[in-house]
Amino acid sequence: MRNPKINCTRWSRITLLLLSLLFLTDASQAQKIFTMDAARFRQSSGLVYLEVYFMIQRDQLQFVKTADGFEAGYQITLELHSTDTLLSTTSWEVSDYALQLEDITPRQKLPDIVAYNLPPEKYNIKALVTDINQNVTESRSVSLALKAYPDSGLSISDIELATKLQKGAEGSKFYKNGFLVIPNTEKIYGTSLPMLYYFAEIYNLKESDENYTVTRYILDQAHNEVRTLPQKNRKKLGNSLVEVDGFSVASLKSGAYFLKLVVDDREVDASASAQAKFFVYRPEDFVSEEIGDQSEGPSADEIEFASYTDAELDEAVAELKYLMSESEIRIAKKLNSEGKREFLIEFWKARDTNPNTRVNEYRMLFNKRKEHVNLKYSMFGRPGWKSDQGRVYLIYGKPDHIEFHTHDLNTRAYEIWYYDRIEGGAVFVFVDRNNFGDYRLVHSTKKGELYRPYWFEEEAKIR
């Protein structure tokens, strides 16, 4: 079987609002360097073939200028644990290249895969991905119970969800049993990825000229049937076969779902099933159709802030220091918890760029920026939004262009951020004064910011 070389009705408004918060969380997670997933398949001699998948978010890697363009590098380290015992550690480095920074987009993901042949047991897999140029490491872990697949009796593997599925491509690390399968570790489909592909393996069919059937169901979060896909009648070409296909999720509303496969071998009255969770996200599901909808219930911000603890309220107010006026800062300092809750609601309401929707688009943008800076510029226990680079990114957004200058014998490392649409073109210069990766703002042409035209001689040049 395995190549041994390849080691409803319209949703309620509140439900939609809560789901929008769920996908805001998912969107923030998408800004992290990587996601991971795993799937289990049968192997010979009672072993289980475990595949661990990675997706590296390309636009979260730091590319540095080279003679031929730009280069990024990252290291993946994988630790395999059984109970409290470290069984193995695997580590490798990957380089990525781009001719220009504009070629790098948020939708680009770099897949990778590692496979194990393991005896049935409980395992924990810890993955660490280090962006070499930033010296930033993220970790993820997944716990799995590996059970032996029986030598007799109909059974089915895990369902691997994919972004791409095609015949051929032998020699690729993602090739198995005649197909190229690119995994979807995030398991999110929808407007930007309307086709859901899947791969599974069926074991121990009774060999004969009879057909077997595969019935596919889409279930909602409560495991209620939402849709039944066309049943497939297949020829038995062996006792172990692959089940691959794809279908559109474009008509499904945003939410969590399960794909359930049921295999029936009616000749021996046997059945086996497996299911995999996936998510659908369509931005249009969270946009009110009429301005009048705004008055029908609480906004997304009100729902979220209502659940905040005192500590979360303090942090949420503190994060706004770069956006607040002096009078707002004075007011916020005097408020108790309930006052801060109301302050946050009114603060964001006043800055809502589209009051016709219940979701505050400006706050969504701010949160996206905050997640980015906390991921990229945090160090020594200090959150990224408190750094100089984090402050500038929060206020002005992503630069149109960044020049990276590395440390050498005569010059400290520094970065120049260009904002083409601010005041006819503004720059911000950050210098790594202590060679620790903590870049400080030393000069800007933006009005109201630090202005030091001789910054290179005073800050960057090593004397």
Kinemage of the C-alpha trace (Angstrom):
@kinemage 1
@onewidth
@group {chain A} dominant
@subgroup {mainchain}
@vectorlist {calphas} color= white
{ca met a 1} P 0.000 0.000 0.000
{ca arg a 2} L 2.660 2.498 1.019
{ca asn a 3} L 5.817 3.302 -0.827
{ca pro a 4} L 8.561 2.598 1.771
{ca lys a 5} L 10.769 5.226 0.173
{ca ile a 6} L 8.400 7.970 1.112
{ca asn a 7} L 9.611 8.001 4.782
{ca cys a 8} P -29.291 26.335 7.256
{ca thr a 9} L -31.611 28.680 7.569
{ca arg a 10} L -30.357 32.258 8.057
{ca trp a 11} L -28.094 32.390 11.111
{ca ser a 12} L -28.897 34.605 14.052
{ca arg a 13} L -27.066 37.903 14.241
{ca ile a 14} L -25.415 37.039 17.536
{ca thr a 15} L -24.174 33.712 16.172
{ca leu a 16} L -22.588 35.502 13.244
{ca leu a 17} L -20.968 38.019 15.565
{ca leu a 18} L -19.480 35.321 17.739
{ca leu a 19} L -18.231 33.515 14.669
{ca ser a 20} L -16.671 36.720 13.411
{ca leu a 21} L -14.686 36.878 16.644
{ca leu a 22} L -13.642 33.273 16.110
{ca phe a 23} L -12.285 34.083 12.680
{ca leu a 24} L -10.591 37.233 13.921
{ca thr a 25} L -8.691 34.868 16.194
{ca asp a 26} L -7.975 32.574 13.272
{ca ala a 27} L -6.820 35.510 11.211
{ca ser a 28} L -4.408 36.545 13.931
{ca gln a 29} L -3.082 33.012 14.127
{ca ala a 30} L -2.519 33.088 10.375
{ca gln a 31} L -0.031 35.915 11.045
{ca lys a 32} L 2.195 33.550 12.978
{ca ile a 33} L 5.151 31.943 11.279
{ca phe a 34} L 3.705 28.436 10.926
{ca thr a 35} L 0.849 26.033 11.497
{ca met a 36} L 0.999 22.257 11.762
{ca asp a 37} L -1.203 19.177 11.486
{ca ala a 38} L -0.811 15.400 11.384
{ca ala a 39} L -2.491 12.309 9.928
{ca arg a 40} L -2.223 8.565 10.684
{ca phe a 41} L -2.096 5.743 8.151
{ca arg a 42} L -1.475 1.998 8.240
{ca gln a 43} L 2.034 0.630 7.890
{ca ser a 44} L 3.270 -2.947 7.696
{ca ser a 45} L 4.296 -5.064 10.706
{ca gly a 46} L 1.704 -3.493 12.988
{ca leu a 47} L 3.272 -0.041 12.798
{ca val a 48} L 1.502 3.255 12.195
{ca tyr a 49} L 2.689 5.649 9.515
{ca leu a 50} L 2.449 9.162 10.959
{ca glu a 51} L 2.781 12.212 8.751
{ca val a 52} L 3.392 15.622 10.326
{ca tyr a 53} L 2.673 18.627 8.119
{ca phe a 54} L 3.886 22.225 8.303
{ca met a 55} L 2.883 25.404 6.532
{ca ile a 56} L 5.298 28.334 6.821
{ca gln a 57} L 3.697 31.758 6.352
{ca arg a 58} L 6.016 33.292 3.791
{ca asp a 59} L 5.192 36.948 4.452
{ca gln a 60} L 6.077 36.511 8.136
{ca leu a 61} L 9.680 35.597 7.331
{ca gln a 62} L 12.266 38.356 7.279
{ca phe a 63} L 13.951 38.640 3.893
{ca val a 64} L 17.340 40.346 3.721
{ca lys a 65} L 18.913 41.956 0.684
{ca thr a 66} L 21.396 39.884 -1.288
{ca ala a 67} L 23.252 40.449 -4.525
{ca asp a 68} L 20.531 38.640 -6.476
{ca gly a 69} L 17.428 39.788 -4.608
{ca phe a 70} L 16.194 38.864 -1.142
{ca glu a 71} L 16.727 35.777 0.995
{ca ala a 72} L 14.995 34.313 4.046
{ca gly a 73} L 15.898 31.254 6.051
{ca tyr a 74} L 14.217 29.194 8.708
{ca gln a 75} L 14.997 26.140 10.795
{ca ile a 76} L 12.466 23.460 11.709
{ca thr a 77} L 13.121 21.309 14.765
{ca leu a 78} L 10.855 18.390 15.569
{ca glu a 79} L 10.838 16.614 18.935
{ca leu a 80} L 9.059 13.272 19.295
{ca his a 81} L 8.017 12.433 22.860
{ca ser a 82} L 6.479 9.291 24.328
{ca thr a 83} L 4.943 10.080 27.727
{ca asp a 84} L 7.831 11.978 29.380
{ca thr a 85} L 10.607 10.522 27.229
{ca leu a 86} L 12.247 12.334 24.341
{ca leu a 87} L 12.547 9.713 21.601
{ca ser a 88} L 14.124 11.725 18.807
{ca thr a 89} L 14.988 15.195 17.590
{ca thr a 90} L 15.124 16.130 13.923
{ca ser a 91} L 16.254 19.505 12.634
{ca trp a 92} L 16.765 21.007 9.197
{ca glu a 93} L 17.120 24.417 7.568
{ca val a 94} L 15.326 25.828 4.536
{ca ser a 95} L 16.189 28.874 2.427
{ca asp a 96} L 13.722 30.922 0.411
{ca tyr a 97} L 14.425 33.525 -2.249
{ca ala a 98} L 12.554 36.400 -3.869
{ca leu a 99} L 13.592 38.793 -6.613
{ca gln a 100} L 11.685 41.641 -4.945
{ca leu a 101} L 9.719 42.051 -1.726
{ca glu a 102} L 6.552 42.864 -3.660
{ca asp a 103} L 6.484 39.234 -4.841
{ca ile a 104} L 5.791 38.045 -1.275
{ca thr a 105} L 2.095 37.931 -0.330
{ca pro a 106} L 0.096 36.762 2.727
{ca arg a 107} L -1.465 33.910 0.746
{ca gln a 108} L 1.897 32.279 0.019
{ca lys a 109} L 2.676 29.322 2.254
{ca leu a 110} L 5.692 27.017 2.190
{ca pro a 111} L 4.730 23.386 2.923
{ca asp a 112} L 6.902 20.751 4.556
{ca ile a 113} L 6.410 17.220 5.839
{ca val a 114} L 8.056 14.636 8.089
{ca ala a 115} L 7.013 10.985 8.401
{ca tyr a 116} L 7.518 8.394 11.146
{ca asn a 117} L 6.970 4.641 11.345
{ca leu a 118} L 5.887 4.136 14.953
{ca pro a 119} L 4.472 1.416 17.192
{ca pro a 120} L 0.989 2.080 18.599
{ca glu a 121} L 1.290 4.379 21.622
{ca lys a 122} L 0.535 7.915 22.799
{ca tyr a 123} L 2.918 10.539 21.467
{ca asn a 124} L 3.505 14.244 21.754
{ca ile a 125} L 5.131 16.079 18.888
{ca lys a 126} L 6.681 19.480 19.505
{ca ala a 127} L 7.706 21.606 16.554
{ca leu a 128} L 9.880 24.718 16.702
{ca val a 129} L 10.372 27.030 13.737
{ca thr a 130} L 13.066 29.689 13.903
{ca asp a 131} L 13.227 32.617 11.515
{ca ile a 132} L 16.999 32.782 11.150
{ca asn a 133} L 17.190 36.439 10.106
{ca gln a 134} L 14.980 37.600 12.988
{ca asn a 135} L 16.213 35.015 15.511
{ca val a 136} L 12.562 34.498 16.480
{ca thr a 137} L 11.305 31.027 17.406
{ca glu a 138} L 7.714 29.788 17.561
{ca ser a 139} L 6.579 26.436 18.887
{ca arg a 140} L 3.526 24.237 18.430
{ca ser a 141} L 2.706 20.802 19.803
{ca val a 142} L 0.184 18.082 19.062
{ca ser a 143} L -0.683 14.961 21.064
{ca leu a 144} L -1.803 11.829 19.252
{ca ala a 145} L -2.828 8.325 20.245
{ca leu a 146} L -1.644 5.867 17.610
{ca lys a 147} L -3.757 2.724 17.449
{ca ala a 148} L -2.893 -0.351 15.426
{ca tyr a 149} L -4.886 -0.870 12.254
{ca pro a 150} L -6.368 -4.393 12.195
{ca asp a 151} L -5.103 -6.992 9.725
{ca ser a 152} L -8.694 -7.959 8.960
{ca gly a 153} L -11.986 -6.120 9.020
{ca leu a 154} L -12.799 -2.961 7.104
{ca ser a 155} L -11.074 0.190 8.391
{ca ile a 156} L -10.109 3.665 7.212
{ca ser a 157} L -7.224 6.041 7.904
{ca asp a 158} L -7.383 9.636 9.041
{ca ile a 159} L -8.667 12.115 6.479
{ca glu a 160} L -5.966 14.486 5.284
{ca leu a 161} L -7.432 17.824 4.195
{ca ala a 162} L -5.599 19.454 1.310
{ca thr a 163} L -5.293 22.668 -0.664
{ca lys a 164} L -4.125 20.852 -3.780
{ca leu a 165} L -4.630 17.333 -5.132
{ca gln a 166} L -3.444 15.995 -8.455
{ca lys a 167} L -2.245 12.793 -10.043
{ca gly a 168} L 1.433 12.201 -10.606
{ca ala a 169} L 4.389 14.256 -9.319
{ca glu a 170} L 6.270 11.150 -8.189
{ca gly a 171} L 9.473 12.145 -6.429
{ca ser a 172} L 7.879 14.995 -4.488
{ca lys a 173} L 7.876 14.598 -0.716
{ca phe a 174} L 4.107 15.151 -0.912
{ca tyr a 175} L 3.570 12.259 -3.329
{ca lys a 176} L 1.840 9.118 -2.096
{ca asn a 177} L -0.035 6.337 -3.824
{ca gly a 178} L -0.160 8.094 -7.159
{ca phe a 179} L -1.179 11.562 -5.958
{ca leu a 180} L 0.415 14.861 -5.036
{ca val a 181} L -1.307 16.001 -1.829
{ca ile a 182} L -0.514 19.460 -0.426
{ca pro a 183} L -1.931 19.610 3.128
{ca asn a 184} L -4.073 22.368 4.586
{ca thr a 185} L -2.774 22.678 8.141
{ca glu a 186} L -5.117 25.583 8.958
{ca lys a 187} L -8.154 23.646 7.659
{ca ile a 188} L -9.774 26.926 6.591
{ca tyr a 189} L -11.675 27.136 3.302
{ca gly a 190} L -14.145 29.638 1.884
{ca thr a 191} L -14.009 32.696 -0.333
{ca ser a 192} L -10.252 32.578 -0.930
{ca leu a 193} L -10.074 28.756 -1.052
{ca pro a 194} L -13.444 27.418 -2.231
{ca met a 195} L -12.372 23.837 -3.089
{ca leu a 196} L -11.819 21.332 -0.293
{ca tyr a 197} L -9.682 18.348 -1.297
{ca tyr a 198} L -9.124 15.254 0.806
{ca phe a 199} L -7.067 12.057 0.884
{ca ala a 200} L -7.737 8.881 2.869
{ca glu a 201} L -6.885 5.193 2.695
{ca ile a 202} L -9.297 2.261 2.955
{ca tyr a 203} L -8.055 -1.064 4.302
{ca asn a 204} L -9.209 -4.701 4.222
{ca leu a 205} L -11.889 -4.650 1.567
{ca lys a 206} L -12.973 -8.127 0.526
{ca glu a 207} L -11.385 -8.697 -2.866
{ca ser a 208} L -13.998 -9.469 -5.513
{ca asp a 209} L -15.664 -8.072 -8.611
{ca glu a 210} L -18.295 -6.344 -6.492
{ca asn a 211} L -18.394 -2.604 -5.841
{ca tyr a 212} L -18.022 -0.770 -2.569
{ca thr a 213} L -19.578 2.611 -1.768
{ca val a 214} L -18.317 5.818 -0.176
{ca thr a 215} L -20.904 8.189 1.274
{ca arg a 216} L -19.780 11.676 2.207
{ca tyr a 217} L -21.549 13.924 4.667
{ca ile a 218} L -20.967 17.501 5.770
{ca leu a 219} L -21.932 17.957 9.420
{ca asp a 220} L -22.220 21.133 11.440
{ca gln a 221} L -20.546 21.802 14.783
{ca ala a 222} L -23.296 19.852 16.579
{ca his a 223} L -22.808 16.926 14.169
{ca asn a 224} L -26.134 17.567 12.450
{ca glu a 225} L -26.170 16.712 8.767
{ca val a 226} L -25.905 19.811 6.575
{ca arg a 227} L -25.365 18.190 3.215
{ca thr a 228} L -24.913 14.748 1.668
{ca leu a 229} L -22.534 14.705 -1.259
{ca pro a 230} L -23.153 12.331 -4.185
{ca gln a 231} L -22.494 8.716 -3.208
{ca lys a 232} L -19.594 7.043 -4.986
{ca asn a 233} L -19.724 3.441 -6.218
{ca arg a 234} L -16.252 2.118 -6.850
{ca lys a 235} L -14.690 -1.019 -8.242
{ca lys a 236} L -12.595 -3.097 -5.884
{ca leu a 237} L -9.174 -2.914 -7.494
{ca gly a 238} L -7.552 -4.462 -4.428
{ca asn a 239} L -8.141 -4.955 -0.741
{ca ser a 240} L -6.574 -1.593 0.196
{ca leu a 241} L -7.342 1.528 -1.820
{ca val a 242} L -7.113 5.300 -1.672
{ca glu a 243} L -10.110 7.623 -1.448
{ca val a 244} L -9.424 11.053 -2.969
{ca asp a 245} L -11.743 13.768 -4.198
{ca gly a 246} L -12.707 17.409 -3.814
{ca phe a 247} L -15.832 19.518 -3.607
{ca ser a 248} L -16.812 23.177 -3.406
{ca val a 249} L -17.657 24.760 -0.050
{ca ala a 250} L -18.582 28.110 -1.621
{ca ser a 251} L -22.251 27.786 -0.631
{ca leu a 252} L -21.537 26.930 3.021
{ca lys a 253} L -21.894 29.765 5.508
{ca ser a 254} L -19.000 30.669 7.773
{ca gly a 255} L -18.570 28.233 10.630
{ca ala a 256} L -17.075 24.951 11.792
{ca tyr a 257} L -17.935 21.733 9.992
{ca phe a 258} L -16.974 18.073 9.769
{ca leu a 259} L -16.375 16.009 6.658
{ca lys a 260} L -17.510 12.451 7.355
{ca leu a 261} L -16.648 9.522 5.079
{ca val a 262} L -18.573 6.256 5.403
{ca val a 263} L -17.248 3.229 3.495
{ca asp a 264} L -19.594 0.271 2.967
{ca asp a 265} L -18.514 -3.164 1.774
{ca arg a 266} L -21.965 -4.673 1.394
{ca glu a 267} L -20.637 -8.011 0.244
{ca val a 268} L -19.554 -8.740 3.814
{ca asp a 269} L -21.922 -6.266 5.488
{ca ala a 270} L -19.025 -4.166 6.800
{ca ser a 271} L -18.783 -0.432 7.346
{ca ala a 272} L -16.073 1.998 8.484
{ca ser a 273} L -16.033 5.762 8.912
{ca ala a 274} L -13.740 8.708 9.627
{ca gln a 275} L -14.240 12.430 9.960
{ca ala a 276} L -12.171 15.601 9.854
{ca lys a 277} L -12.986 19.072 11.140
{ca phe a 278} L -12.699 22.073 8.849
{ca phe a 279} L -13.718 25.730 8.839
{ca val a 280} L -15.412 27.943 6.284
{ca tyr a 281} L -14.808 31.676 6.304
{ca arg a 282} L -16.661 34.078 4.002
{ca pro a 283} L -16.222 37.771 4.898
{ca glu a 284} L -19.608 38.587 3.389
{ca asp a 285} L -21.316 36.603 6.170
{ca phe a 286} L -20.299 39.263 8.684
{ca val a 287} L -21.513 42.333 6.814
{ca ser a 288} L -24.977 43.670 7.636
{ca glu a 289} L -27.152 44.262 4.592
{ca glu a 290} L -28.912 47.306 6.028
{ca ile a 291} L -27.888 50.208 8.212
{ca gly a 292} L -30.893 49.423 10.400
{ca asp a 293} L -29.282 46.151 11.456
{ca gln a 294} L -26.927 48.166 13.638
{ca ser a 295} L -29.674 48.783 16.204
{ca glu a 296} L -30.841 45.185 16.475
{ca gly a 297} L -28.332 44.129 19.093
{ca pro a 298} L -24.884 44.632 20.612
{ca ser a 299} L -21.856 45.241 18.436
{ca ala a 300} L -19.002 42.778 18.178
{ca asp a 301} L -16.896 45.083 20.379
{ca glu a 302} L -19.575 45.188 23.095
{ca ile a 303} L -19.800 41.393 23.103
{ca glu a 304} L -16.043 41.037 23.366
{ca phe a 305} L -15.400 43.709 26.006
{ca ala a 306} L -18.229 42.345 28.175
{ca ser a 307} L -16.143 39.224 28.780
{ca tyr a 308} L -12.889 41.028 29.656
{ca thr a 309} L -11.322 40.613 33.085
{ca asp a 310} L -9.896 43.616 34.951
{ca ala a 311} L -6.397 42.729 33.755
{ca glu a 312} L -7.567 42.417 30.154
{ca leu a 313} L -9.292 45.791 30.370
{ca asp a 314} L -6.098 47.392 31.694
{ca glu a 315} L -4.077 45.882 28.859
{ca ala a 316} L -6.635 46.842 26.199
{ca val a 317} L -6.539 50.474 27.354
{ca ala a 318} L -2.740 50.519 27.607
{ca glu a 319} L -2.422 49.283 24.024
{ca leu a 320} L -4.235 52.399 22.815
{ca lys a 321} L -1.653 54.865 24.138
{ca tyr a 322} L -0.415 55.635 20.615
{ca leu a 323} L -3.937 56.317 19.328
{ca met a 324} L -5.388 58.295 22.246
{ca ser a 325} L -5.417 62.063 22.544
{ca glu a 326} L -3.947 63.677 25.660
{ca ser a 327} L -7.423 64.248 27.087
{ca glu a 328} L -8.369 60.608 26.479
{ca ile a 329} L -5.218 59.478 28.263
{ca arg a 330} L -6.082 61.645 31.293
{ca ile a 331} L -9.644 60.293 31.372
{ca ala a 332} L -8.567 56.654 31.020
{ca lys a 333} L -6.199 56.908 34.002
{ca lys a 334} L -9.084 57.797 36.344
{ca leu a 335} L -11.517 55.040 35.308
{ca asn a 336} L -12.499 51.914 37.204
{ca ser a 337} L -13.085 48.607 35.402
{ca glu a 338} L -16.638 49.368 34.271
{ca gly a 339} L -15.566 52.810 33.190
{ca lys a 340} L -12.750 51.325 31.115
{ca arg a 341} L -15.206 48.925 29.520
{ca glu a 342} L -17.445 51.796 28.420
{ca phe a 343} L -14.420 53.841 27.402
{ca leu a 344} L -13.192 51.076 25.088
{ca ile a 345} L -16.611 50.697 23.478
{ca glu a 346} L -16.948 54.433 22.839
{ca phe a 347} L -13.307 54.830 21.783
{ca trp a 348} L -13.629 52.268 19.018
{ca lys a 349} L -17.143 53.350 18.045
{ca ala a 350} L -15.854 56.866 17.366
{ca arg a 351} L -13.191 55.455 15.041
{ca asp a 352} L -15.358 52.924 13.203
{ca thr a 353} L -14.751 53.487 9.503
{ca asn a 354} L -17.972 51.706 8.506
{ca pro a 355} L -20.816 52.104 11.044
{ca asn a 356} L -23.120 50.138 8.710
{ca thr a 357} L -21.626 46.868 9.966
{ca arg a 358} L -21.494 45.388 13.440
{ca val a 359} L -17.833 44.530 13.060
{ca asn a 360} L -15.459 47.467 13.572
{ca glu a 361} L -13.174 47.333 10.541
{ca tyr a 362} L -10.700 49.832 11.986
{ca arg a 363} L -10.308 47.796 15.160
{ca met a 364} L -9.872 44.653 13.060
{ca leu a 365} L -7.016 46.412 11.257
{ca phe a 366} L -5.499 47.545 14.559
{ca asn a 367} L -5.678 44.013 16.001
{ca lys a 368} L -4.056 42.607 12.892
{ca arg a 369} L -1.214 45.100 13.238
{ca lys a 370} L -0.896 44.379 16.959
{ca glu a 371} L -0.617 40.635 16.388
{ca his a 372} L 2.047 41.280 13.774
{ca val a 373} L 4.209 43.511 15.960
{ca asn a 374} L 3.853 41.271 19.016
{ca leu a 375} L 5.022 38.368 16.916
{ca lys a 376} L 7.851 40.179 15.202
{ca tyr a 377} L 9.214 42.699 17.702
{ca ser a 378} L 8.732 41.180 21.165
{ca met a 379} L 11.908 40.529 23.154
{ca phe a 380} L 13.174 40.159 26.714
{ca gly a 381} L 9.600 39.896 28.012
{ca arg a 382} L 8.552 43.176 26.389
{ca pro a 383} L 5.565 42.907 24.029
{ca gly a 384} L 6.214 44.058 20.491
{ca trp a 385} L 3.694 46.898 20.621
{ca lys a 386} L 5.877 48.655 23.194
{ca ser a 387} L 8.913 48.690 20.871
{ca asp a 388} L 9.759 51.607 18.597
{ca gln a 389} L 9.140 49.550 15.479
{ca gly a 390} L 5.909 48.226 16.957
{ca arg a 391} L 4.679 51.750 17.727
{ca val a 392} L 5.353 52.978 14.196
{ca tyr a 393} L 3.716 49.913 12.641
{ca leu a 394} L 0.634 50.274 14.859
{ca ile a 395} L 0.150 53.931 13.969
{ca tyr a 396} L 1.110 54.015 10.306
{ca gly a 397} L 0.721 50.415 9.186
{ca lys a 398} L 2.958 48.296 7.014
{ca pro a 399} L 5.727 50.237 5.249
{ca asp a 400} L 5.640 50.381 1.468
{ca his a 401} L 9.276 49.341 1.402
{ca ile a 402} L 12.008 48.434 3.900
{ca glu a 403} L 15.761 48.665 3.431
{ca phe a 404} L 17.675 46.169 5.571
{ca his a 405} L 21.307 46.960 6.391
{ca thr a 406} L 23.208 44.304 8.304
{ca his a 407} L 25.901 44.831 10.914
{ca asp a 408} L 29.499 45.042 9.697
{ca leu a 409} L 32.827 46.252 11.030
{ca asn a 410} L 31.992 49.918 10.518
{ca thr a 411} L 28.217 50.093 10.795
{ca arg a 412} L 25.524 48.961 13.181
{ca ala a 413} L 22.550 47.141 11.710
{ca tyr a 414} L 19.735 49.481 10.727
{ca glu a 415} L 16.467 49.541 8.830
{ca ile a 416} L 14.835 52.318 6.829
{ca trp a 417} L 11.062 52.163 6.486
{ca tyr a 418} L 9.475 54.049 3.589
{ca tyr a 419} L 5.863 55.249 3.630
{ca asp a 420} L 5.094 56.648 0.187
{ca arg a 421} L 1.588 57.908 1.030
{ca ile a 422} L 2.409 59.855 4.202
{ca glu a 423} L 3.109 63.571 3.691
{ca gly a 424} L 4.316 62.942 0.167
{ca gly a 425} L 6.774 60.310 1.352
{ca ala a 426} L 8.089 59.758 4.875
{ca val a 427} L 10.913 57.623 6.232
{ca phe a 428} L 11.605 56.075 9.623
{ca val a 429} L 15.109 54.927 10.535
{ca phe a 430} L 15.742 52.304 13.227
{ca val a 431} L 19.194 51.330 14.517
{ca asp a 432} L 20.188 48.226 16.466
{ca arg a 433} L 22.336 50.104 18.963
{ca asn a 434} L 23.443 47.131 21.079
{ca asn a 435} L 23.450 44.379 18.439
{ca phe a 436} L 20.645 42.546 20.292
{ca gly a 437} L 18.013 42.976 17.589
{ca asp a 438} L 16.264 45.770 19.500
{ca tyr a 439} L 15.946 48.486 16.854
{ca arg a 440} L 15.377 52.031 18.147
{ca leu a 441} L 13.913 54.933 16.194
{ca val a 442} L 16.689 57.468 15.542
{ca his a 443} L 15.229 59.609 12.762
{ca ser a 444} L 12.069 60.304 10.781
{ca thr a 445} L 10.879 62.854 8.254
{ca lys a 446} L 7.283 62.529 9.499
{ca lys a 447} L 6.088 65.684 11.231
{ca gly a 448} L 5.923 65.249 14.984
{ca glu a 449} L 8.390 62.346 15.009
{ca leu a 450} L 12.050 62.354 16.051
{ca tyr a 451} L 14.065 64.303 13.481
{ca arg a 452} L 17.827 63.777 13.392
{ca pro a 453} L 19.250 64.329 9.878
{ca tyr a 454} L 22.752 63.288 11.005
{ca trp a 455} L 21.537 59.967 12.371
{ca phe a 456} L 24.016 57.889 10.373
{ca glu a 457} L 27.113 59.533 11.839
{ca glu a 458} L 25.605 59.770 15.322
{ca glu a 459} L 23.914 56.359 15.601
{ca ala a 460} L 24.737 53.902 12.823
{ca lys a 461} L 28.429 54.546 12.277
{ca ile a 462} L 30.790 52.716 14.621
{ca arg a 463} L 33.578 55.018 15.747
